[in-house]
Amino acid sequence: MVDHETPTNERTELLAGELHERARALKHLTQGPPGLTRPEAAYTILGNLAQTAFRLLQTAEQLDAFLNRELDAGRLGHHRGDDPVPTVLKAHDALAKAGEHSMDLGESFRQAQGALADIYGTGTEPEAQQRTQGETETLPDERAEGAASDIRPAAKDFPHSIGDVLSGPPAAPSSPDPRPHPKPPHPRREM
């Protein structure tokens, strides 16, 4: 019997493969009907994509921390007998770059979601399209797997709609990129 709750290398690798497959399935479902028919669904999807991109940033940071711990403990070798430090430094720099891209991607998805906050399909009344905070949709294969309880839409993490938060007096326009861009971390070791 395999314990799917205990993290293992194999389980972690399997989850990374499932992420790829879910992204592929999402790509197919968003090509149009019947998988995507309402702009409200696009709003929810964008929120979930933003969360995913920000979590990819955290995953890149954790992978880098793992490599650093293993290198510091002397548990890394090189297949050609070379010093592993230069290779791990290349991975460190690439992971830092991936983290920056993930942050930018998440912010772009978040901005796209915000832009759609007041959009609804013209075939129905806006009140009929609004969901209560506890309502979620699941894919048919998720229901079959019983995985729906593990998936939370982005809306659950946000207690107020963007329209409610921004309903005050209009603020002065902000700069096109209000968040500071992080600088990539310096290489961990000198060669």
Legacy VTK file of the C-alpha trace (Angstrom):
# vtk DataFile Version 3.0
C-alpha trace
ASCII
DATASET POLYDATA
POINTS 191 float
0.000 0.000 0.000
1.401 3.393 -1.005
0.922 6.341 1.350
0.140 9.300 -0.931
0.282 11.764 1.969
3.943 11.140 2.834
6.229 13.270 0.670
8.737 11.204 -1.252
10.933 11.887 -4.259
8.643 9.738 -6.381
5.478 11.515 -5.182
7.071 14.920 -5.793
8.098 13.905 -9.309
4.578 12.554 -9.928
3.009 15.858 -8.836
5.270 17.789 -11.216
4.131 15.489 -14.026
0.480 15.940 -13.027
0.946 19.725 -13.103
2.128 19.450 -16.692
-0.840 17.254 -17.632
-3.326 19.597 -15.904
-1.866 22.587 -17.780
-2.247 20.679 -21.048
-5.869 19.808 -20.223
-6.576 23.438 -19.269
-5.126 24.583 -22.583
-7.564 22.308 -24.422
-10.546 23.325 -22.286
-9.962 27.050 -22.808
-10.021 26.728 -26.590
-13.757 27.365 -26.484
-17.116 25.725 -25.914
-18.014 23.607 -24.142
-15.068 24.119 -21.776
-15.182 27.909 -21.723
-18.415 29.783 -22.339
-18.586 32.524 -19.675
-16.263 35.492 -19.010
-16.756 34.840 -15.298
-14.988 31.521 -15.773
-12.070 33.339 -17.416
-11.879 35.601 -14.342
-11.651 32.590 -12.015
-9.142 30.811 -14.255
-6.898 33.900 -14.322
-6.944 34.071 -10.522
-5.931 30.440 -10.260
-3.194 30.909 -12.865
-1.848 33.866 -10.860
-1.720 31.747 -7.713
-0.015 28.945 -9.615
2.656 31.277 -11.002
3.394 32.659 -7.523
3.637 29.109 -6.179
6.049 28.220 -8.979
8.243 31.067 -7.695
8.190 29.485 -4.232
8.959 26.076 -5.719
11.984 27.473 -7.585
13.238 29.030 -4.342
12.778 25.745 -2.483
14.597 23.773 -5.178
17.490 26.231 -4.951
17.554 25.960 -1.144
17.599 22.157 -1.444
20.570 22.256 -3.819
22.403 24.657 -1.502
21.828 22.395 1.525
23.014 19.337 -0.368
26.087 21.161 -1.671
26.957 22.506 1.786
26.616 19.013 3.266
28.889 17.542 0.593
26.187 15.242 -0.763
26.479 16.312 -4.426
28.792 14.786 -6.967
29.374 15.240 -10.682
29.164 12.376 -13.197
32.429 13.419 -14.857
34.221 13.813 -11.544
34.221 17.632 -11.818
33.573 19.981 -8.927
29.758 20.291 -8.600
29.915 23.959 -7.471
30.011 25.563 -10.975
27.117 23.414 -12.171
25.023 24.156 -9.076
25.784 27.883 -9.517
24.421 27.694 -13.080
21.279 26.044 -11.732
21.084 28.721 -9.004
21.210 31.522 -11.597
18.637 29.778 -13.820
16.291 29.216 -10.857
16.604 32.887 -9.871
15.670 33.867 -13.427
12.755 31.407 -13.433
11.584 32.907 -10.144
11.614 36.404 -11.629
9.659 35.207 -14.654
7.154 33.408 -12.409
6.624 36.570 -10.368
6.086 38.622 -13.522
3.750 35.954 -14.906
1.704 35.860 -11.707
1.447 39.635 -11.625
0.345 39.705 -15.284
-2.356 37.098 -14.648
-3.484 39.062 -11.575
-3.731 42.263 -13.628
-5.691 40.485 -16.367
-8.065 39.122 -13.740
-8.501 42.586 -12.245
-9.296 44.026 -15.651
-12.179 41.531 -15.990
-13.704 42.232 -12.563
-16.735 44.068 -13.972
-17.206 42.006 -17.147
-20.081 39.565 -17.601
-21.689 37.712 -20.483
-24.518 39.580 -22.208
-26.711 36.477 -22.483
-27.556 36.585 -18.759
-28.120 39.100 -16.008
-25.027 40.028 -13.962
-26.725 38.920 -10.702
-27.325 35.454 -12.131
-23.623 35.108 -12.962
-22.276 36.060 -9.541
-21.217 33.179 -7.375
-21.280 32.913 -3.669
-17.871 32.665 -2.083
-18.285 29.004 -1.146
-19.293 27.829 -4.643
-16.702 26.073 -6.793
-16.666 24.107 -10.014
-14.839 20.842 -10.507
-13.843 19.020 -13.633
-15.567 15.666 -14.227
-12.320 13.715 -13.752
-11.709 15.522 -10.445
-15.063 14.344 -9.142
-14.214 10.817 -10.167
-10.866 10.985 -8.397
-12.297 12.634 -5.304
-9.703 15.383 -5.668
-12.148 18.297 -5.707
-11.629 18.953 -2.000
-7.911 19.537 -2.667
-8.517 22.257 -5.259
-9.498 25.714 -4.081
-10.328 28.455 -6.543
-8.475 31.720 -6.178
-11.659 33.498 -5.080
-11.603 31.682 -1.730
-8.368 33.442 -0.790
-9.798 36.871 -1.495
-12.480 37.953 0.999
-13.701 40.904 -1.110
-14.254 41.380 -4.802
-11.982 43.800 -6.599
-15.003 45.996 -7.324
-15.788 46.248 -3.591
-12.207 47.106 -2.714
-11.879 49.713 -5.447
-15.349 51.244 -5.027
-13.987 54.325 -3.192
-13.061 57.584 -4.906
-10.798 57.181 -7.925
-7.149 57.216 -7.042
-4.461 58.990 -8.991
-3.079 56.805 -11.765
-0.130 54.793 -10.670
3.017 54.108 -12.594
2.737 51.273 -15.147
4.744 48.930 -12.926
4.003 49.764 -9.267
5.831 46.802 -7.745
9.589 46.876 -7.518
11.424 44.308 -9.580
13.520 42.065 -7.381
17.162 41.841 -8.163
18.455 38.348 -8.787
20.320 36.949 -5.830
24.067 37.079 -5.966
25.830 33.816 -6.645
26.043 31.830 -3.477
29.705 30.981 -3.827
32.695 32.431 -5.526
34.586 30.183 -7.903
LINES 1 192
191 0 1 2 3 4 5 6 7 8 9 10 11 12 13 14 15 16 17 18 19 20 21 22 23 24 25 26 27 28 29 30 31 32 33 34 35 36 37 38 39 40 41 42 43 44 45 46 47 48 49 50 51 52 53 54 55 56 57 58 59 60 61 62 63 64 65 66 67 68 69 70 71 72 73 74 75 76 77 78 79 80 81 82 83 84 85 86 87 88 89 90 91 92 93 94 95 96 97 98 99 100 101 102 103 104 105 106 107 108 109 110 111 112 113 114 115 116 117 118 119 120 121 122 123 124 125 126 127 128 129 130 131 132 133 134 135 136 137 138 139 140 141 142 143 144 145 146 147 148 149 150 151 152 153 154 155 156 157 158 159 160 161 162 163 164 165 166 167 168 169 170 171 172 173 174 175 176 177 178 179 180 181 182 183 184 185 186 187 188 189 190
